[in-house]
Amino acid sequence: MSDAAQPTAAEVRAAAEAVKTALDRHLAAVERRSGEDDPAVYEAFNELAAAAEAYDELLYDRYDEVTPFEIPGAEDSLPPYVGPEEPNALSVLIRRDYAVVEPQRLLAQAQRVEAADYDESGEASSTVHGALGILFGEFEADEIASRHKEFGLEEGDSTLWVTAADETAEPGEWLEAPFEQIDPQRVVCRFDVSAVFDEDVDDIDDEDDADDADVREIDDAEDEDLERLDADR
């Protein structure tokens, strides 16, 4: 970056002050939280993440230096929220991935449902895609999520987005393309579940185990040295 394009020292300091302000707001929101999923806390979290990222970028551009802070979670990929302060309507977008690990169990469950509804099993429950149609038509998505093992499914990644709107959509307006035209700047909050987060924790645990092993090896070596000294005496 050329010197002309570099931020000024004043701009960097202003960004640092913005981080301090956002930090105070986040703490205040946490202290006033009304529940585990209080949207005010997530809004303050996103503001703090955006302020920290802006400061980090300016600090690097001006001084070739970085901060030790890393904001966890998927909110990093979202732009700052610019939707209404008091939304009149909300849209909740959910994606859950599953692997079909026990097709026979899936088929058996679908056949039970089909037999109960139609007094006998038909052709629909004889294929995996037909069985999926029967089960997801019979059970709510949340019940499938809580009982996925009973249906021969294995959970993959999942995400839930809450977006703000000025008014509710007209009936049938978005049914043909329900996940298009989502404005990231109107995402109030999002919640992600992924095995990749567990892998990060496992990596830390593995590093701790390795450190413990190194300490044990050092202790064993010291014990051996002491034993040799005693033998020499």
C-alpha positions, 0 to 999 in steps of 0.5 A: 500500500502506498503512503498516500493510501495509508490511514492516518494515526488519528484514524487508527486511534478513532478505530481503537476508540470505536472498539472500546465503545463497542466493548462497553455496549456488548458488556452492557447488553450481556448484563441486561440479557433477557434470555439465552438467545437475547437478540440485543446480545448478538447485535452487540456482538456483531457490532464489536466484531465489526469494530475489532475487524476495522481496527485490526485492518487499520492497525495493519495498514498503518503500522504493519501490526495486528491484534491478538483478538479473534472473534469466534463464530460465523458472524465474522462473515456477515456485514454490519446489521443495517436492518430496522431497530424494531423489526415488524416481521422476521424470517427464519432460514434453517438448513440441516444436513444429514447422511443416510447411514442406515437405509434399511432403518430408514425404509423400515420407519417409512413402511411403518408410517405408510402401513399405519396411514394406508393399512399396507405398505406401498411402493413409495416406501420401497426407495430411499427418496420415497421413504424420505418423502414419507418421513418428512411429510409425517414428522416435523423437521425438529422432530426429525432432528431430535430422532435422526438416529431412529431414522437411520440418519447422521447429522452433518452441519446445520445453520439457522439465520434470523433475518429482519423485515419491514413487513411480512411477505404476501402469501405464496410470494417467495415459495418458488425461491425461498432462499434467494434475495436474502440481504446479509445486512438484515441478518439479526443473528445466526447459529451454526453447528459443525463438526469443524468446531469440535475438531478445533477443540480436539486439536487443542486437546491433542496439543495439551496431551502432547505437552503432557507427554513431553513433561512426562518424558522430561520427568522420566529422564530426570529420574533416570539421571538421579538413579544413575547418580545414586548408583555411582555413589 
